[in-house]
Amino acid sequence: MRELFGKLDATQTRNNFVKGVEYLRNRPDSTGKVDCVGFAGVAQWPTNWL
């Protein structure tokens, strides 16, 4: 699994994450709050972007 994360395009992964957060925040049933749970070693990506 670790090898696969190394092959991800970091820019595209970040853009996908940010778009996902925007989608969740703008849902009519959302409070606007978004949280993130990640995998060890990879969780640093989203927490740095919020």
Steps between C-alpha positions, in 0.01 A plus 500: 500500500782741586640460149167603348481822701844592371367479144217747556525838332521731803345799322203301370451331837494838673256642245270199543508540876428873490210450256359228726512733800331777299226258397438387859498854639248615241247218543165628625508253790851602607603717793802612297737308724718228348730263683758260366610154608801360320758227491827523690755674283242631254281688748751784494385594147142599574570650840754734341244607238212589732 
